[in-house]
């Protein structure tokens, strides 16, 4: 693969990517979605890439799926579908385009490929992995099954295709409690996020939940003292935590939920001040839609999510590289686990 300098040179030979305040002004409708967090001078740098990508994806008959943790210029500038892991998984089954560009981390691209085996799925940076997904293997699933015979395995969607294939059903942070409660067993194995499992255990006390010892490098960094300090400094502050945070952090929060549920809570409650205990981009992406809400720190950046850039998306679409493949022998059982999750979630919404 070409290095970054050569990639930049190649792209500039085909597209006008020079920063332009004039173009930024012409694309002010897009900038308005992120005006609060992105100065016009920065938008002038991103606008040429956004224009080039939006033109090219039509030529390629491509659709861009972007996670809530993507940078604002991706989330607001080029994405056709945005959301949490559950929403993106469901939408991946409804895509009619020939090409899916996954702006997220690798397991998300694998999930899209599993659900769309005949479509081309592009990953702008193959090194955009996930510490949580890397903490569990199919062998680890086998170990848990041997330790708890007969117990169903509920694996977080933040896992590799091989782990999904070795599981009975998947879950996301949005539907984990619902999925676990639906299992026809007193004991349920949850992998790989121990904190999500322990938070779910409090929501579903009728089940004995056992878990794998994995955690997200972003969410495990928060502490209860962080939250108490910010409450002391900002009386009246509302705190929302992601369920990948440790239970003692979740206990300090006013609300805990998936990224989609966090967004809905802010839009409905409209707190004067709020702190999102999750990845930093989340607050940036919903800031302009909630102008009366002041978003306070702390937050932690996911180094893997931040690997996805406009330049890498453009390169992937330009060259049609970064194609994600899943072995059909793995994809089929993995598809069953993901589809079961989607089916249970849809039944609950009906």
Secondary structure, DSSP 8 states (H G I E B T S, - for coil): ---HHHHHHHHHHHS--S--HHHHHHTHHHHTTSTTTS-HHHHHHHHHHHHHHHHHHHHTTEEEEEETTS-HHHHTTT-SEEE-HHHHHHHHTT--SSEEEEES-HHHHHHHHHH-TTSEEEES-TT---TTGGG--HHHHHHHHHHSTT-EEEEESSS-HHHHHTSSEEE-TTTHHHHHHTSSSSEEEEESBHHHHHHHHHH-TTSEEEE-SB--TTGGG--HHHHHHHHHHSTT-EEEE-TTS-HHHHHHSSEE--HHHHHHHHHHH--SEEEEESBTHHHHHHHGGGTT-EEE---B--TTGGG--HHHHHHHHHHT--B----HHHHHHHHHHHHHHHHHHHHHH-
